Amino acid sequence: MGDPTADYLGRLGRRPATPITMKARGTIRLEVERDTGADVWFVTLCDGATQVSRQDQRPDLVIRGHQTLFDRLVQGRAQLYAALMRNEINVEGDLALLSSFERLLPGPEGAHHPRDFARAGGQGS
């Protein structure tokens, strides 16, 4: 079985700039705890661009959690703020970046934007 978190973060660093994070600026350190230690990733947001690196940088926000949670987050099977409220992740630093990071995560499978839903007359896809 592959590593959903590593796969997602690798793709995230290759995607073009997006207006979703246009106003966000800062570096997020993700500490993905595994049974054998921790993997550390750095996600830098600047003017809509997203860079992902493994090189040590000074973070503005640190997010810590277990690999199984991060795997569920990047697969759209868990929500970041719900995990925070359940104490499944720990965060420290600039919480405005948490919201920006949450926007980069996929939504649940089959979810659609409310405007698209309204345009379709409230009918499912």
C-alpha positions as CSV (number, residue, x, y, z in Angstrom):
1,M,0.0,0.0,0.0
2,G,1.2,3.5,-0.8
3,D,1.6,6.5,1.4
4,P,-1.5,8.8,0.8
5,T,0.0,11.7,2.7
6,A,3.3,11.7,0.9
7,D,1.6,11.3,-2.4
8,Y,-0.8,14.1,-1.8
9,L,1.9,16.5,-0.5
10,G,4.1,15.7,-3.6
11,R,1.2,16.6,-5.9
12,L,0.3,19.7,-3.8
13,G,3.8,21.1,-4.5
14,R,3.4,20.7,-8.2
15,R,0.0,22.4,-8.6
16,P,-0.3,25.9,-10.1
17,A,-1.0,29.0,-8.1
18,T,-4.6,29.1,-7.0
19,P,-6.8,32.0,-5.7
20,I,-7.8,29.8,-2.8
21,T,-4.7,30.8,-0.9
22,M,-3.9,34.1,-2.6
23,K,-3.8,36.1,0.6
24,A,-2.0,33.5,2.7
25,R,1.7,33.9,3.4
26,G,3.7,31.6,5.6
27,T,5.3,28.3,6.2
28,I,3.5,25.3,7.8
29,R,5.5,22.5,9.4
30,L,3.6,19.2,9.3
31,E,4.8,16.6,11.7
32,V,3.4,13.3,10.6
33,E,3.9,10.8,13.5
34,R,4.4,7.2,12.5
35,D,5.1,4.1,14.6
36,T,8.8,4.4,13.6
37,G,9.3,8.1,14.2
38,A,8.0,11.2,12.5
39,D,8.1,12.6,8.9
40,V,8.4,16.4,8.6
41,W,7.1,18.4,5.7
42,F,7.1,22.1,5.1
43,V,4.3,23.7,3.1
44,T,5.0,27.3,2.1
45,L,2.1,29.5,0.9
46,C,2.8,32.8,-0.9
47,D,0.6,34.8,-3.3
48,G,-1.4,31.7,-4.3
49,A,1.6,29.5,-4.9
50,T,2.2,26.4,-2.8
51,Q,5.7,24.9,-2.3
52,V,6.3,21.6,-0.5
53,S,9.7,20.7,0.9
54,R,11.4,18.4,3.3
55,Q,14.2,21.0,4.0
56,D,14.1,22.5,7.5
57,Q,12.6,26.0,7.5
58,R,11.3,28.3,10.2
59,P,7.6,27.6,10.5
60,D,4.8,30.1,11.2
61,L,2.5,27.2,12.1
62,V,3.1,23.6,13.3
63,I,0.6,20.9,12.9
64,R,1.3,17.5,14.6
65,G,-0.8,14.3,14.2
66,H,-0.6,10.6,13.5
67,Q,-0.2,9.3,10.0
68,T,-3.6,7.6,10.0
69,L,-5.3,11.0,10.5
70,F,-3.2,12.8,7.9
71,D,-4.0,10.0,5.5
72,R,-7.7,10.5,6.1
73,L,-7.4,14.3,5.8
74,V,-5.7,14.1,2.3
75,Q,-8.3,11.5,1.1
76,G,-11.2,13.7,2.1
77,R,-12.4,11.3,4.8
78,A,-11.7,13.6,7.8
79,Q,-12.0,17.3,8.4
80,L,-9.1,19.4,9.8
81,Y,-11.2,21.4,12.3
82,A,-13.1,18.4,13.6
83,A,-9.8,16.6,14.2
84,L,-8.6,19.7,16.1
85,M,-11.7,19.8,18.3
86,R,-11.3,16.1,19.0
87,N,-7.6,16.7,20.0
88,E,-6.4,14.4,17.2
89,I,-4.0,17.1,16.1
90,N,-2.0,19.7,17.9
91,V,-1.4,23.1,16.4
92,E,0.7,26.0,17.5
93,G,1.5,29.3,15.8
94,D,-0.4,31.4,13.2
95,L,-3.9,29.9,13.2
96,A,-4.8,32.0,10.1
97,L,-2.6,29.6,8.2
98,L,-4.6,26.6,9.5
99,S,-7.6,27.9,7.6
100,S,-5.5,28.3,4.4
101,F,-4.1,24.8,4.8
102,E,-7.6,23.4,5.3
103,R,-8.7,24.9,1.9
104,L,-6.0,22.9,0.2
105,L,-7.4,19.6,1.5
106,P,-9.9,17.7,-0.6
107,G,-13.5,17.6,0.5
108,P,-15.5,14.4,0.9
109,E,-16.0,12.2,-2.1
110,G,-19.1,13.2,-4.0
111,A,-19.2,16.7,-2.4
112,H,-19.9,19.7,-4.6
113,H,-19.9,23.4,-4.2
114,P,-23.1,24.9,-2.9
115,R,-23.4,27.3,-5.8
116,D,-23.2,24.4,-8.3
117,F,-25.8,22.6,-6.3
118,A,-28.1,25.6,-6.4
119,R,-27.6,26.1,-10.2
120,A,-28.6,22.5,-10.7
121,G,-31.9,23.3,-9.0
122,G,-31.0,21.4,-5.8
123,Q,-30.7,18.2,-7.7
124,G,-27.8,15.9,-7.0
125,S,-25.1,15.3,-9.6
